[in-house]
C-alpha cells in the first residue's frame, strides 16, 4: 500500500514514520528543500525519543522516502494525508491556507481514485472546503476522477508520540463512503489486529472530536491550577487535593497536576479555535473562555511570587532557570510558560541564566540572546539569586543540593512544577516556593 503525507512537522513526520513501521510504502512531502535534504541525510528537525532510529530503519528498508514533489508522490498513491500547519489567525481562528493549498495541488495532479485525509487539527466544515478545492481543480482540467475526503485527527503527546501512534487509545476516522472506509480499514489493519479501537463516524464529528478532546484536557489543567491558587490562600495542599479527587474513577489522576500553565502547539491553539468556531455560530463557550483566562494568568504566578519575595525590586537580580520547553521530552517552545516569565524578568531589569537539555537551540531562534544559555544545569546557578524550575525534566528531579547551596547566592528555589518535596527542602535549609502548597521558609 502506498501513501503520501504532506508536511514534515511533528504530526506528519511521526505519522509517516510509524505508518512505514507497519509495512506501508510512505513518502513524506514538504516544500522546504533544506528540511527534506536534511531528512534524506538523517537529520531529524524535531526532538522526539526514538524517532531518529525509527526513521533510519525504515529509510534503509526503503519503506520511507522524502520528497519536495507532491505531484511525483501521487503516482499509485491511494491515500494522501494533509499534515500541514494550521496556525491561529489574530482572531483565534485556524488559518487553512496551507490545508487548501495541498487540496488544490492534489486536484491539479491526481490521476486515479484516492482518499484525501486531513490529519491536521482543523475546524468543523474544513472537509467540505477541501472537497470543493479538489473538485474545482478537477473541473478546470476537465477530469472526472472520483475521490473521497476524510478526517483522521491525531492524538499524539509530544515526548510519547511513537507509543501513542502505535498503541493508540483510539483511532478516530470521519468518513462518508464505504469505499473510503474499506481503504482506511486496510491502512489501519495492523492496529485492529492488536485490538486498538477504531471509531468510524461522520466527518464533522471527527473534526470536532479533536478540538473537544484537547479542550477537555486543557480544562482539567486550568481547573487544577485555579484550585492550587485557592489552596495557597486557605492553607491547603494541592497535592493532597489532587490525590483526593484523582482516586475518583470518574475524574482520574491524569492532567490534574498544578503548575505554571500549559503551552505547546495544541492546547492553546485548539482552545482558541474552538472558542472562535462557537462564536461564529452564535454560541458562547463560557467554560473554555475561562480556561484560557486562567491559563494566561497562571503563566504569571511565578513572577508574582518572585516579585513579592524581593519586595517588587528585581532590577540587577540574576535568576537560574531550569527548563525552557513547555513540557519534558520535547524541544517545543510554542506558548511555553518560560517565554512569559523570561519577558517579565528581563523587563523588570533582571538577568536570566537558562538551561534545558534539548530546547536551547529552539529558544535561541525565538528570543535570541535575551538570556544566558548555560552549559549545564549547575552552570546556570553560578551567582544566581534564586533557582526557578519550569520544566520537569528527569535530570532535575534529584539534584545535588550541596552544589546548589554552594553556587546560589541565596538558598532560594521557586518550583513551578511541584517536583520537590517541601519536607526535603526544609531539611536542606532552603526557602521554597511551589504551586498550591505552603511556602517553606529557611
Secondary structure, 3 states (H helix, E strand, C coil): CEEEEECCCHHHHHHHHHHHHCCCEEEEECCCHHHHHHHHCCCCCCCCCCHHHHHHHHHHCCCEEEECCHHHHCCCCCEEEECCCCCECCCCCECCHHHHHHHHHHHHHCCCCEEEEECCCCCCCHHHHHHHHHHHHHHHHCCCCCEEEEECCCCCCCCCHHHHHHCCCCEEEECCCHHHHHHHHHHCHHHHHCCCCEEEECHHHHHHHHHHHHHHHHHHHHHHHHHHHHHHHHCCCHHHHHHHHHCCCCCCCCCCCCCCCCCCCCHHHHHHHHHHHHHHCCCCCHHHHHHHHHHHHHCCHHHHHHHHHCCCCCCCCEEEEECCCCCCCCCCCCCCHHHHHHHHHHHCCCEEEEECCCCHHHHHHHHCCCCEECCCCCHHHCCCCEEEECCCCHHHCCCCHHHHHHHCCCCEEEECCCCCCHHHHHHCCCEEECCCCCCECC
